[in-house]
Amino acid sequence: MESSLLQSSLPCRRFGRTGLAMPVLSLGGMRFQQSWTDLQAEAITRESQQQLEETVKQAVGCGLHHVETARHYGSSERQLGWALASVSDPLRLLQSKVPPREDPKVFEAELALSFERLECERLDLFAIHGLNLPEHLEHTMRPGGCLEVVRRWQADGRIGHVGFSSHGPTELIVQAIETDVFDYVNLHWYFIRQDNDPALDAALSHDLGVFIISPTDKGGHLHSPSAQLLELCAPLHPIVFNDLFCLQDPRVHTISVGAAKPSDLDRHLEAVGLLQRAVELLPPIQQRLADAQLVALGDDWLATWQQGLPHWHETPGQINIQTLLWLHNLVEAWGMEGYAKARYGLLGNGSHWFPGANAEALDGDVSEASLREALVNSPWCDQIPSLLRGLHKRLGGLPGQRLTSA
């Protein structure tokens, strides 16, 4: 499908208390840069910059007026700054993100560098990037902390609305929302991962804008879906199905499209074109997905697998059993082995962005006896150790590494 044949504008939703008219699709800047290193200007190739500019131009023409990036997305800010100068858009909403720092002077220096790289005078939206741990919220909220820096920049007219992004636990996201100092939140929520539902409810209660992060990549590597997932989601592509699932929820205002090239927009635009039919299209697909889970995993497992699981902090070797069993479910029910391998490799190698460890230490530094002791409250205590061994054999290999360690 050619993007040029699709609608040239998108429906908008009120972005919470910001009052902004937010297009339901946002252009995410995490994938279209040349490098995950913040390259010097002379290192940017003409080919890379041209493709980025073509992507931005196509996005603007299709109505993706919100574009967001981050200080630690490598060369993204610099390249996007150049592109924005050459692709006009009077409706543009520009967003970037900077991680919280213990030293607010370091935070402010990174904020200033974002403005320099983007060659902008103002950010319509600015987010504290990665409130993943309690100390990140403390660095932000304490007297003299990062939020006070942001408020000064707001008072100077350089920042519009302030939000935060998070890969952290739901309870921390809800805590941040309930401070009532933020205008919007970037978070993970999509079909395969709905545990942030309470955060969506909290955002609605506090009238925050809701931006769904990475629904295609973190939402299951839907750009390269398994044959089984393709079959289960037919007649829709899994990207279209997942976009519809997210956007049919009135608590969601926009979802990120991490486009590396213009054609990456196509399936997301297809989903928006089908949004009015979501109530008709989604239920049969959701039922097939649920039936496949039931056949592969059984009713008893599906009803009780999360019961009595220790937090990864409390597990020998900090094995993240909750996440590992979730990956097991995705592989067994829907054949999502490629996605599961990627996530498995990040456990223990992705710092606070992907906390806890995979099962590599089992039968080494972690004995089965100690693991069983931690699993004493789980109805599947006897089965989980062997299940984790099988998962490691299937998914283990070279460790993954998050693309930014900020």
WOPE-V263245 format. One record per residue. N is the residue number from 1. RES is the residue in one letter. SS is DSSP state (alpha for helix, beta for strand, coil for the rest). OMEGA is omega in whole degrees, 0 to 359 (NA if undefined). Layout:
{{N	RES	SS	OMEGA} {N	RES	SS	OMEGA}}
This chain:
{{1	M	coil	181} {2	E	coil	180} {3	S	alpha	183} {4	S	alpha	180} {5	L	alpha	184} {6	L	coil	184} {7	Q	coil	182} {8	S	coil	177} {9	S	coil	184} {10	L	coil	171} {11	P	coil	180} {12	C	beta	176} {13	R	beta	176} {14	R	beta	187} {15	F	coil	178} {16	G	alpha	186} {17	R	alpha	176} {18	T	alpha	183} {19	G	coil	182} {20	L	coil	172} {21	A	beta	187} {22	M	beta	174} {23	P	beta	183} {24	V	coil	173} {25	L	beta	178} {26	S	beta	179} {27	L	beta	179} {28	G	beta	186} {29	G	coil	184} {30	M	coil	187} {31	R	coil	187} {32	F	coil	179} {33	Q	coil	181} {34	Q	coil	189} {35	S	coil	173} {36	W	coil	169} {37	T	coil	178} {38	D	coil	189} {39	L	coil	169} {40	Q	coil	186} {41	A	alpha	184} {42	E	alpha	180} {43	A	alpha	180} {44	I	coil	182} {45	T	coil	178} {46	R	alpha	182} {47	E	alpha	180} {48	S	alpha	181} {49	Q	alpha	180} {50	Q	alpha	180} {51	Q	alpha	179} {52	L	alpha	181} {53	E	alpha	177} {54	E	alpha	178} {55	T	alpha	179} {56	V	alpha	180} {57	K	alpha	179} {58	Q	alpha	180} {59	A	alpha	179} {60	V	alpha	180} {61	G	alpha	180} {62	C	alpha	175} {63	G	coil	177} {64	L	coil	185} {65	H	coil	177} {66	H	beta	178} {67	V	beta	183} {68	E	beta	179} {69	T	coil	181} {70	A	coil	180} {71	R	coil	186} {72	H	coil	170} {73	Y	coil	175} {74	G	coil	183} {75	S	coil	186} {76	S	alpha	183} {77	E	alpha	181} {78	R	alpha	182} {79	Q	alpha	179} {80	L	alpha	177} {81	G	alpha	177} {82	W	alpha	183} {83	A	alpha	182} {84	L	alpha	179} {85	A	alpha	184} {86	S	alpha	180} {87	V	coil	184} {88	S	coil	177} {89	D	coil	182} {90	P	coil	180} {91	L	coil	188} {92	R	coil	170} {93	L	beta	186} {94	L	beta	181} {95	Q	beta	166} {96	S	beta	187} {97	K	beta	178} {98	V	beta	181} {99	P	coil	176} {100	P	coil	179} {101	R	coil	176} {102	E	coil	177} {103	D	coil	182} {104	P	alpha	177} {105	K	alpha	176} {106	V	alpha	178} {107	F	alpha	183} {108	E	alpha	177} {109	A	alpha	178} {110	E	alpha	176} {111	L	alpha	179} {112	A	alpha	180} {113	L	alpha	175} {114	S	alpha	179} {115	F	alpha	179} {116	E	alpha	182} {117	R	alpha	181} {118	L	alpha	181} {119	E	coil	182} {120	C	coil	176} {121	E	coil	186} {122	R	coil	170} {123	L	beta	177} {124	D	beta	181} {125	L	beta	177} {126	F	beta	181} {127	A	beta	165} {128	I	beta	193} {129	H	beta	173} {130	G	coil	170} {131	L	coil	188} {132	N	coil	183} {133	L	coil	178} {134	P	alpha	180} {135	E	alpha	176} {136	H	alpha	177} {137	L	alpha	179} {138	E	alpha	177} {139	H	alpha	181} {140	T	alpha	193} {141	M	alpha	188} {142	R	coil	176} {143	P	coil	182} {144	G	coil	184} {145	G	coil	188} {146	C	alpha	182} {147	L	alpha	177} {148	E	alpha	175} {149	V	alpha	181} {150	V	alpha	180} {151	R	alpha	177} {152	R	alpha	180} {153	W	alpha	175} {154	Q	alpha	181} {155	A	alpha	178} {156	D	coil	179} {157	G	coil	184} {158	R	coil	179} {159	I	beta	177} {160	G	beta	185} {161	H	beta	188} {162	V	beta	177} {163	G	beta	176} {164	F	beta	173} {165	S	beta	182} {166	S	coil	166} {167	H	coil	189} {168	G	coil	180} {169	P	coil	184} {170	T	alpha	183} {171	E	alpha	178} {172	L	alpha	178} {173	I	alpha	178} {174	V	alpha	178} {175	Q	alpha	179} {176	A	alpha	178} {177	I	alpha	185} {178	E	alpha	170} {179	T	coil	178} {180	D	coil	178} {181	V	coil	183} {182	F	coil	180} {183	D	coil	182} {184	Y	beta	181} {185	V	beta	171} {186	N	beta	181} {187	L	beta	179} {188	H	coil	174} {189	W	coil	181} {190	Y	beta	191} {191	F	coil	185} {192	I	coil	180} {193	R	beta	183} {194	Q	coil	184} {195	D	coil	176} {196	N	coil	178} {197	D	alpha	178} {198	P	alpha	177} {199	A	alpha	176} {200	L	alpha	178} {201	D	alpha	180} {202	A	alpha	179} {203	A	alpha	177} {204	L	alpha	181} {205	S	alpha	182} {206	H	coil	177} {207	D	coil	175} {208	L	coil	168} {209	G	beta	182} {210	V	beta	181} {211	F	beta	181} {212	I	beta	184} {213	I	coil	164} {214	S	coil	181} {215	P	coil	181} {216	T	coil	183} {217	D	coil	179} {218	K	coil	178} {219	G	coil	173} {220	G	coil	185} {221	H	coil	185} {222	L	alpha	172} {223	H	alpha	177} {224	S	alpha	187} {225	P	coil	175} {226	S	coil	178} {227	A	alpha	181} {228	Q	alpha	180} {229	L	alpha	176} {230	L	alpha	181} {231	E	alpha	183} {232	L	alpha	183} {233	C	alpha	181} {234	A	coil	13} {235	P	coil	179} {236	L	coil	168} {237	H	coil	179} {238	P	alpha	176} {239	I	alpha	181} {240	V	alpha	178} {241	F	alpha	184} {242	N	alpha	176} {243	D	alpha	179} {244	L	alpha	179} {245	F	alpha	180} {246	C	alpha	189} {247	L	alpha	177} {248	Q	coil	179} {249	D	coil	183} {250	P	coil	178} {251	R	coil	183} {252	V	coil	181} {253	H	coil	181} {254	T	beta	176} {255	I	beta	184} {256	S	beta	172} {257	V	beta	181} {258	G	coil	186} {259	A	coil	174} {260	A	coil	180} {261	K	coil	185} {262	P	alpha	184} {263	S	alpha	178} {264	D	alpha	179} {265	L	alpha	195} {266	D	alpha	186} {267	R	alpha	178} {268	H	alpha	175} {269	L	alpha	175} {270	E	alpha	180} {271	A	alpha	180} {272	V	alpha	178} {273	G	alpha	180} {274	L	coil	189} {275	L	alpha	180} {276	Q	alpha	180} {277	R	alpha	184} {278	A	alpha	182} {279	V	alpha	178} {280	E	alpha	188} {281	L	alpha	188} {282	L	alpha	188} {283	P	alpha	181} {284	P	alpha	178} {285	I	alpha	178} {286	Q	alpha	179} {287	Q	alpha	178} {288	R	alpha	178} {289	L	alpha	179} {290	A	alpha	179} {291	D	alpha	178} {292	A	alpha	175} {293	Q	alpha	183} {294	L	alpha	180} {295	V	alpha	185} {296	A	alpha	192} {297	L	alpha	179} {298	G	coil	184} {299	D	alpha	182} {300	D	alpha	180} {301	W	alpha	183} {302	L	alpha	182} {303	A	alpha	192} {304	T	alpha	189} {305	W	coil	182} {306	Q	coil	184} {307	Q	coil	172} {308	G	coil	180} {309	L	coil	178} {310	P	coil	171} {311	H	coil	183} {312	W	alpha	176} {313	H	alpha	187} {314	E	alpha	183} {315	T	coil	176} {316	P	alpha	182} {317	G	alpha	182} {318	Q	alpha	177} {319	I	beta	182} {320	N	coil	187} {321	I	alpha	180} {322	Q	alpha	181} {323	T	alpha	182} {324	L	alpha	179} {325	L	alpha	174} {326	W	alpha	177} {327	L	alpha	176} {328	H	alpha	181} {329	N	alpha	181} {330	L	alpha	180} {331	V	alpha	186} {332	E	alpha	186} {333	A	alpha	191} {334	W	alpha	175} {335	G	coil	187} {336	M	coil	186} {337	E	alpha	180} {338	G	alpha	178} {339	Y	alpha	182} {340	A	alpha	178} {341	K	alpha	181} {342	A	alpha	181} {343	R	alpha	179} {344	Y	alpha	181} {345	G	alpha	180} {346	L	alpha	180} {347	L	coil	183} {348	G	coil	182} {349	N	coil	184} {350	G	beta	181} {351	S	alpha	184} {352	H	alpha	177} {353	W	alpha	178} {354	F	beta	192} {355	P	coil	180} {356	G	coil	185} {357	A	beta	173} {358	N	coil	189} {359	A	alpha	184} {360	E	alpha	185} {361	A	alpha	181} {362	L	beta	184} {363	D	coil	173} {364	G	coil	177} {365	D	coil	180} {366	V	beta	179} {367	S	coil	177} {368	E	alpha	180} {369	A	alpha	180} {370	S	alpha	178} {371	L	alpha	178} {372	R	alpha	178} {373	E	alpha	178} {374	A	alpha	183} {375	L	coil	188} {376	V	coil	182} {377	N	coil	180} {378	S	coil	175} {379	P	coil	181} {380	W	coil	182} {381	C	alpha	184} {382	D	alpha	185} {383	Q	alpha	189} {384	I	alpha	180} {385	P	alpha	181} {386	S	alpha	177} {387	L	alpha	179} {388	L	alpha	177} {389	R	alpha	179} {390	G	alpha	179} {391	L	alpha	179} {392	H	alpha	179} {393	K	alpha	183} {394	R	alpha	188} {395	L	alpha	185} {396	G	coil	181} {397	G	coil	179} {398	L	coil	180} {399	P	coil	174} {400	G	coil	178} {401	Q	coil	178} {402	R	coil	188} {403	L	coil	172} {404	T	coil	184} {405	S	coil	182} {406	A	coil	NA}}
